[in-house]
Amino acid sequence: MRGDERVQDGMFSHVSLEQRVPAGHPLREVRKVTDTVLRSLSPEFDALYAESGRPSVAPEYILRALLLQVFYPVRSERLLVEQIDYNLLFRWFVGLGMDDAVWNHAVFSKNRDRLLTSDVAQQFFAEVNKQARRYMSDEHFTVDGTLIQAWASQKSFRSKDGSDDGEGTNFHGRKRSNKTHASTTDADARLHRKSYGKESKLSYLGHALVENRNGLIAAAMVTHADGYAERDAALLMLGQKQQGRSRRITAGADKAYDSEDFVRTVRELNVTPHVTRNDKGRASNVDRRTTRQPGYAVSLSRRWLVEKGFGWLKQIGPLRQVKLRGLEKADWLFVFSCAAHNLIRLPRLMAPSSKVLREQCA
């Protein structure tokens, strides 16, 4: 029998916001871990704000909303605030009540900028990794870099001395390089290509150090895009990871890291370079004292974990083309997105093994 259409004239609801979110929803466990992380960061938030004046949007609200923007690809703050207004799941995750007023998108963006120009992303990332420490290897890692397209067009890449004719749209047949040209839209972006046969784009390079047990990101940073940035960033992250440690760790990497200076410096840092041998037409810098060990083959077999993380950051996260301009803001977004990647992985790792097994067999 056909049901009757009812007019939506109800004024009151007897179902709370907490009851409307299913008990088994994945965001419930993510919210628990997020709340623990934000409570530990409360002293850091106090240092960012004045003791007097008009209250701003709570930083806890802003960071939870930004996490939603990473989990559910929302293209702008305007659309994010709009969805928080009518999406009950978003309201619950951010921490707003059913009848609480939502901020204006411009107010939200202005308060967000306070966090973009601070060390909040690295602190948030570090606190998330403290929660995930029991699920992360502290000895075996993989390092790699990925190209992040900047929010700047090719026609903005103009000559530094102003010698370009026209509006920069017809640049075919002209020699352009980062030494003679710069983007007028994003001065920190560099013209770069990841591999031969690919077109050059205005880009940044994102770097990640991934542990080999569950593929969680242990360190992250963004640099200018150039041919040496991947190796330099890897040395910096490995040096920070080895600081204060006497036990040797391993670092897997692809053929691009098979250079004499990188392998030598990594060994000086007390790190074993499990680098894929690049012996095509040349001699590899990774010798038998490394490749003969069983752990070398194991590290190479786990190198796909870093690509899995990059795939999530670009397919689900906001890093295929970053919408913030400047190296500092691009670094903030990359590190924060890496923290979101670890957060979304944690509930499944924290679940009892029997429950995970049942889900896999179902």
BAMI-287450 format. One line per 4 residues: their letters; for each residue x, y, z of N, C-alpha, C. Coordinates in steps of 0.2 Angstrom, whole numbers. Layout:
<sites>
a> X,Y,Z,X,Y,Z,X,Y,Z; ... $
</sites>
This chain:
<sites>
mrgd> 4,-6,0,0,0,0,4,6,0; 2,11,-4,6,17,-4,6,21,2; 11,24,5,11,28,10,9,35,9; 7,39,14,5,46,13,11,50,14 $
ervq> 12,55,10,17,60,11,15,65,16; 20,66,21,19,70,27,22,77,26; 19,82,28,22,89,28,27,89,34; 33,92,32,38,93,37,37,99,41 $
dgmf> 32,98,46,31,104,50,33,103,58; 37,98,59,39,97,66,43,102,69; 42,104,75,46,110,77,52,107,82; 50,102,86,54,99,91,56,92,89 $
shvs> 62,90,91,65,83,90,66,80,97; 64,73,97,65,70,104,71,65,103; 75,65,97,81,61,96,87,66,97; 92,65,101,98,69,102,103,68,96 $
leqr> 107,73,96,112,72,91,117,66,92; 118,64,98,122,58,99,119,52,97; 112,52,98,108,46,96,108,45,88; 108,51,85,108,50,77,114,47,74 $
vpag> 120,48,77,126,45,74,126,37,76; 126,33,71,126,26,73,132,24,77; 131,19,82,135,17,87,142,14,83; 141,11,77,147,8,74,150,13,69 $
hplr> 148,19,69,151,23,64,159,24,65; 163,24,59,170,24,60,172,31,63; 168,36,62,171,43,65,170,43,73; 167,38,76,166,38,83,173,37,86 $
evrk> 177,32,84,183,30,87,188,36,85; 187,39,79,192,44,77,191,50,82; 185,51,83,183,57,88,186,56,95; 186,50,97,189,48,104,197,50,104 $
vtdt> 200,47,99,207,49,98,209,56,97; 205,59,93,205,67,92,205,71,98; 200,69,102,198,73,109,204,72,113; 207,66,113,213,65,118,219,69,115 $
vlrs> 220,69,109,225,73,106,224,81,107; 218,83,107,217,90,108,217,92,115; 216,88,119,217,89,127,224,90,128; 228,86,125,235,87,127,238,93,124 $
lspe> 235,96,119,237,102,115,235,109,118; 230,108,123,227,114,126,232,119,129; 238,117,132,242,123,134,245,126,128; 246,123,122,249,126,116,244,131,113 $
fdal> 238,129,114,232,134,111,232,140,116; 233,139,122,233,145,126,238,150,125; 244,148,122,249,152,121,248,156,114; 243,154,110,242,157,104,237,163,104 $
yaes> 233,163,110,228,168,111,229,173,116; 226,179,116,227,184,121,222,182,127; 224,185,133,220,183,139,213,187,139; 213,193,135,207,197,135,205,198,128 $
grps> 199,201,127,197,203,121,190,198,119; 188,199,113,182,195,111,184,188,110; 180,183,112,182,176,111,182,174,104; 187,170,101,187,168,94,184,161,94 $
vape> 184,158,88,181,151,87,186,147,90; 184,142,94,188,138,98,193,134,93; 199,133,95,204,130,90,202,122,90; 199,120,95,197,113,94,191,112,89 $
yilr> 187,117,88,182,116,83,185,117,76; 190,121,76,193,123,69,197,116,67; 201,113,71,204,107,69,200,101,68; 195,100,72,190,95,70,187,96,63 $
alll> 185,102,62,182,104,55,187,103,50; 193,105,51,198,104,45,199,96,44; 199,92,50,199,85,49,194,82,44; 188,85,45,182,83,41,183,85,34 $
qvfy> 187,91,33,188,93,26,193,88,22; 197,85,26,202,80,24,198,73,23; 194,71,27,191,64,27,186,64,21; 182,70,21,177,70,16,179,76,11 $
pvrs> 182,75,5,185,80,1,180,86,0; 181,91,4,177,97,3,181,103,1; 179,106,-5,184,110,-9,185,117,-6; 181,119,-1,182,126,1,180,127,8 $
erll> 182,132,12,179,133,19,172,135,18; 170,139,13,163,141,12,159,135,12; 160,130,8,156,124,8,157,120,14; 162,120,17,163,116,24,159,119,29 $
veqi> 159,125,30,154,129,35,147,127,33; 145,127,27,138,126,25,136,119,27; 141,114,26,139,107,27,139,106,35; 143,110,39,143,109,46,136,112,48 $
dynl> 133,116,45,126,119,47,121,114,46; 121,110,41,115,106,40,117,98,40; 123,97,41,125,90,41,126,88,48; 121,84,51,121,82,58,127,78,60 $
lfrw> 130,74,56,136,70,57,142,75,58; 142,80,54,148,85,54,147,89,61; 141,91,62,140,95,69,142,91,75; 140,84,75,142,80,80,150,80,81 $
fvgl> 153,79,75,160,78,75,164,84,78; 162,90,75,165,96,77,164,98,84; 158,96,87,156,97,94,151,102,95; 147,104,90,142,109,90,135,105,92 $
gmdd> 131,109,96,124,106,97,120,107,91; 114,104,92,109,104,87,107,111,85; 106,116,90,104,122,89,109,128,89; 116,125,89,121,130,90,122,134,83 $
avwn> 123,140,83,124,144,77,131,142,74; 132,142,68,138,141,64,141,147,62; 148,147,62,151,153,60,151,155,53; 152,162,52,152,164,45,159,161,42 $
havf> 159,159,35,165,156,32,171,161,33; 170,167,32,176,172,32,179,172,39; 174,172,45,177,171,51,180,165,53; 178,159,50,181,153,51,188,153,48 $
sknr> 189,156,41,195,156,38,200,160,41; 198,166,44,202,171,48,205,167,54; 201,164,58,203,160,64,207,154,62; 206,151,56,210,146,54,217,148,52 $
drll> 218,154,50,225,157,48,229,158,54; 226,159,60,230,159,66,234,152,67; 231,147,65,234,140,66,238,138,61; 237,141,55,241,140,49,248,143,50 $
tsdv> 249,148,53,255,152,54,259,150,61; 258,144,63,261,142,69,263,135,69; 266,132,74,268,125,74,263,120,76; 257,122,75,251,117,78,251,111,74 $
aqqf> 252,111,67,252,105,63,257,100,65; 263,102,66,268,97,69,267,94,76; 264,99,80,262,97,87,257,92,87; 252,93,82,246,89,82,248,82,79 $
faev> 252,82,74,255,76,71,259,72,76; 263,75,80,267,72,85,263,69,90; 257,72,92,253,69,97,249,63,95; 247,64,88,243,58,85,248,52,85 $
nkqa> 254,53,84,259,47,83,261,45,90; 260,49,96,260,46,102,255,41,104; 249,42,101,243,38,102,244,31,98; 248,32,92,249,26,88,256,23,89 $
rrym> 259,25,94,266,22,95,267,15,96; 262,12,99,262,4,100,261,0,93; 258,4,88,257,1,82,262,2,77; 267,6,79,273,8,74,279,5,75 $
sdeh> 283,3,70,289,1,71,294,6,72; 299,5,77,304,10,78,311,9,76; 311,4,71,318,2,68,318,2,61; 312,0,57,312,-1,50,307,4,47 $
ftvd> 310,8,42,306,14,39,307,14,31; 303,17,28,304,19,21,303,26,20; 307,29,15,307,36,14,305,37,6; 301,42,5,300,44,-2,297,51,-2 $
gtli> 297,53,-8,294,60,-10,288,60,-15; 284,65,-15,279,65,-20,278,72,-22; 276,73,-29,275,80,-31,268,82,-30; 268,88,-27,262,92,-25,261,98,-30 $
qawa> 256,98,-34,255,103,-39,252,109,-35; 256,115,-36,254,121,-33,248,125,-36; 245,129,-32,239,133,-34,241,139,-38; 244,137,-44,247,143,-49,247,140,-56 $
sqks> 245,144,-60,245,142,-67,251,143,-71; 252,140,-77,258,140,-81,259,148,-83; 254,151,-84,255,158,-87,257,163,-82; 257,161,-75,259,165,-70,267,165,-69 $
frsk> 270,160,-73,277,159,-72,280,164,-77; 282,170,-75,284,175,-79,292,177,-77; 295,180,-82,302,182,-82,303,186,-76; 308,185,-72,310,190,-66,312,197,-68 $
dgsd> 314,198,-74,316,204,-76,311,208,-80; 305,205,-81,299,208,-84,300,208,-92; 304,204,-95,305,204,-102,300,200,-106; 296,197,-102,290,193,-106,286,197,-110 $
dgeg> 284,195,-116,279,199,-119,272,196,-118; 267,200,-119,260,198,-118,258,196,-111; 253,192,-110,251,190,-103,254,183,-101; 259,180,-104,262,174,-102,258,168,-105 $
tnfh> 253,169,-109,249,163,-111,253,159,-117; 257,163,-121,260,159,-126,268,159,-125; 269,153,-121,276,152,-119,280,146,-123; 276,144,-128,279,138,-131,285,140,-136 $
grkr> 290,136,-135,296,137,-139,301,142,-135; 299,144,-129,304,149,-126,307,145,-120; 313,146,-118,317,143,-113,315,146,-106; 312,142,-102,310,145,-95,314,140,-90 $
snkt> 316,143,-84,319,140,-79,318,143,-72; 319,140,-67,318,143,-60,323,148,-59; 328,149,-62,333,154,-61,331,160,-64; 328,160,-70,326,166,-74,318,168,-73 $
hast> 314,163,-71,307,164,-70,305,163,-63; 299,166,-62,295,164,-55,288,165,-56; 284,162,-52,277,163,-52,275,169,-49; 270,173,-52,268,179,-49,262,177,-44 $
tdad> 259,171,-45,254,169,-40,257,166,-34; 261,162,-34,264,158,-29,272,158,-30; 275,163,-26,282,164,-28,287,158,-25; 284,154,-21,288,148,-18,287,142,-22 $
arlh> 282,142,-27,282,136,-31,288,136,-36; 290,130,-38,295,129,-43,293,124,-49; 295,126,-55,294,122,-61,298,115,-60; 294,110,-60,298,103,-59,294,98,-62 $
rksy> 297,92,-63,294,86,-66,297,80,-62; 293,75,-60,295,70,-56,299,65,-60; 298,64,-66,301,59,-70,302,61,-77; 306,58,-81,307,59,-88,301,57,-92 $
gkes> 299,61,-97,293,60,-101,287,64,-98; 287,67,-93,282,70,-90,282,78,-91; 277,81,-91,277,88,-91,279,91,-85; 282,97,-85,284,101,-79,278,105,-77 $
klsy> 277,105,-70,272,109,-67,275,113,-61; 271,119,-60,273,122,-54,271,118,-48; 276,117,-43,275,111,-38,279,113,-32; 277,109,-27,281,108,-21,283,100,-21 $
lgha> 287,98,-16,289,91,-15,287,90,-8; 282,85,-7,281,82,0,285,76,1; 287,75,7,292,70,9,289,67,15; 289,60,15,286,56,21,291,50,23 $
lven> 291,49,29,295,44,32,290,39,35; 289,33,32,284,28,34,287,22,38; 284,20,43,286,14,47,284,8,43; 287,3,43,286,-3,39,281,-8,42 $
rngl> 279,-7,48,274,-12,51,267,-11,49; 264,-5,49,257,-4,47,257,2,42; 262,4,40,262,10,35,260,16,38; 261,18,44,259,24,47,265,29,46 $
iaaa> 263,35,45,268,40,43,271,43,50; 278,42,50,282,44,56,285,51,56; 286,54,50,288,60,49,286,63,42; 285,70,42,283,73,35,285,80,35 $
mvth> 286,82,29,288,89,28,287,91,20; 287,97,19,287,100,12,293,104,10; 296,104,4,301,108,2,300,111,-5; 304,115,-7,304,117,-14,305,111,-18 $
adgy> 303,112,-24,304,106,-29,310,107,-33; 315,102,-32,321,102,-36,324,95,-35; 329,94,-39,332,87,-40,335,85,-34; 337,89,-29,341,86,-23,336,86,-17 $
aerd> 330,89,-17,326,90,-11,324,83,-8; 323,78,-12,321,71,-9,326,69,-5; 332,69,-7,338,66,-3,339,70,3; 339,77,2,341,81,8,335,81,13 $
aall> 329,80,11,324,79,16,324,73,19; 326,67,16,326,61,19,332,61,24; 338,64,23,343,64,28,341,68,34; 337,74,33,335,78,38,330,74,43 $
mlgq> 325,70,40,320,66,44,324,60,47; 328,57,44,332,51,47,336,54,52; 339,59,52,344,62,57,339,64,63; 334,67,62,329,68,68,327,62,71 $
kqqg> 325,57,67,323,50,70,329,47,74; 335,47,72,340,44,75,343,48,81; 341,54,82,344,59,87,343,56,94; 348,55,98,348,52,104,347,44,105 $
rsrr> 348,41,99,347,34,99,354,31,97; 356,25,100,362,22,98,361,15,94; 354,13,93,353,7,89,352,9,82; 355,5,78,354,6,70,347,5,68 $
itag> 345,9,63,338,8,60,339,7,53; 334,5,49,335,4,42,330,9,38; 332,11,32,328,15,28,328,13,21; 322,11,19,321,8,12,319,14,8 $
adka> 321,14,1,320,19,-3,321,17,-11; 318,21,-15,319,19,-22,325,20,-26; 326,19,-32,332,20,-36,335,27,-36; 330,32,-35,333,39,-35,337,41,-29 $
ydse> 337,37,-24,341,38,-18,348,34,-18; 349,31,-24,355,27,-24,361,32,-27; 363,36,-23,369,41,-24,374,40,-19; 380,41,-21,386,40,-17,385,45,-10 $
dfvr> 384,51,-11,383,55,-5,378,53,0; 372,51,-3,366,49,1,368,43,5; 370,38,2,372,32,5,377,33,10; 382,37,9,388,38,14,385,42,20 $
tvre> 381,47,19,379,51,24,374,47,28; 370,43,25,365,39,29,369,34,34; 374,31,31,378,26,36,381,30,41; 383,36,40,386,41,45,381,42,51 $
lnvt> 375,42,49,369,43,54,367,37,58; 371,32,56,369,25,60,363,22,57; 362,23,51,356,21,47,358,16,41; 355,10,41,357,5,36,353,7,29 $
phvt> 356,9,24,352,11,18,350,5,14; 343,3,15,340,-2,11,337,1,4; 342,4,0,340,7,-6,340,2,-12; 335,3,-16,335,-1,-22,341,0,-27 $
rndk> 344,-5,-29,350,-4,-33,349,-1,-40; 352,4,-41,352,7,-48,358,6,-52; 359,0,-55,365,-2,-58,364,-3,-66; 359,1,-68,358,1,-76,363,6,-79 $
gras> 368,3,-82,373,7,-85,378,11,-81; 378,8,-74,382,12,-69,383,7,-64; 388,8,-59,389,4,-53,384,7,-47; 381,2,-44,377,4,-38,381,6,-32 $
nvdr> 379,11,-28,382,13,-22,380,8,-16; 376,4,-17,374,-1,-12,377,-8,-13; 382,-10,-9,386,-15,-10,383,-22,-6; 387,-27,-7,385,-33,-4,384,-34,4 $
rttr> 388,-29,7,387,-29,14,380,-27,17; 376,-24,12,369,-22,14,364,-27,10; 365,-29,4,361,-33,0,361,-40,2; 366,-43,5,366,-50,7,362,-51,13 $
qpgy> 360,-46,17,356,-47,23,349,-49,21; 345,-53,25,338,-55,24,334,-49,24; 336,-44,29,331,-38,30,331,-33,24; 336,-34,20,336,-29,14,330,-31,9 $
avsl> 329,-38,8,324,-40,4,317,-38,7; 317,-39,14,310,-37,17,309,-30,17; 314,-26,17,313,-18,17,310,-17,10; 313,-20,5,311,-18,-2,303,-21,-3 $
srrw> 301,-26,0,295,-29,-1,290,-24,3; 292,-20,7,287,-16,11,287,-9,9; 291,-7,3,291,-1,1,285,2,-2; 280,-2,-4,274,0,-7,270,4,-2 $
lvek> 271,3,5,267,6,10,267,14,10; 273,16,8,273,24,7,269,26,1; 269,22,-4,265,24,-10,257,24,-8; 256,19,-4,249,18,-2,247,25,2 $
gfgw> 251,27,6,250,33,10,249,39,5; 253,40,0,253,45,-4,247,45,-9; 245,39,-10,238,38,-14,232,41,-10; 232,39,-4,226,41,0,227,49,1 $
lkqi> 233,52,2,233,59,3,231,63,-3; 232,60,-9,230,63,-16,223,61,-18; 221,55,-17,214,53,-19,209,55,-15; 210,54,-8,205,56,-3,206,63,0 $
gplr> 213,64,2,215,70,5,215,76,0; 218,82,2,218,88,-2,224,89,-6; 229,84,-7,235,86,-9,237,84,-16; 232,83,-20,233,82,-28,235,89,-30 $
qvkl> 232,94,-28,234,101,-30,232,105,-24; 237,108,-20,236,111,-14,233,118,-15; 228,120,-11,225,126,-13,227,132,-8; 232,131,-5,235,136,-1,242,138,-4 $
rgle> 244,144,-4,249,147,-7,255,149,-2; 261,147,-4,267,148,0,269,141,3; 276,141,4,279,135,7,277,133,14; 276,138,18,274,137,25,267,134,25 $
kadw> 262,137,22,256,134,22,255,128,19; 259,126,13,259,120,10,261,115,15; 267,116,18,269,112,23,264,110,29; 261,115,31,256,115,36,250,110,34 $
lfvf> 248,111,28,243,106,25,245,99,24; 251,98,22,254,92,21,255,88,28; 258,91,32,259,88,39,252,86,42; 247,91,42,241,90,45,237,84,42 $
scaa> 238,84,35,234,78,31,237,72,33; 244,71,34,247,65,36,245,63,43; 244,68,48,241,66,54,234,64,53; 230,66,49,223,64,47,223,57,44 $
hnli> 228,55,40,229,49,38,230,44,43; 235,45,48,236,41,54,230,40,58; 226,46,59,220,45,63,215,41,60; 214,41,54,209,37,51,211,29,51 $
rlpr> 217,28,51,220,21,51,219,18,59; 220,22,64,220,20,70,215,16,73; 208,18,72,203,14,75,203,6,72; 205,5,66,205,-2,64,211,-6,67 $
lmap> 217,-2,68,222,-5,72,221,-7,79; 217,-2,82,216,-3,89,210,-8,91; 206,-10,85,201,-15,86,204,-22,88; 200,-26,92,203,-32,94,204,-36,88 $
sskv> 209,-41,88,211,-45,82,205,-49,80; 201,-52,85,196,-56,83,191,-53,79; 189,-46,81,184,-43,77,187,-41,70; 193,-39,69,196,-38,63,195,-44,58 $
lreq> 197,-50,62,197,-57,58,190,-58,55; 185,-57,60,178,-58,58,176,-54,52; 178,-47,52,176,-43,47,180,-45,40; 186,-47,40,189,-50,34,186,-56,31 $
ca> 183,-60,36,180,-66,33,173,-65,31; 170,-60,33,163,-59,31,162,-57,24 $
</sites>
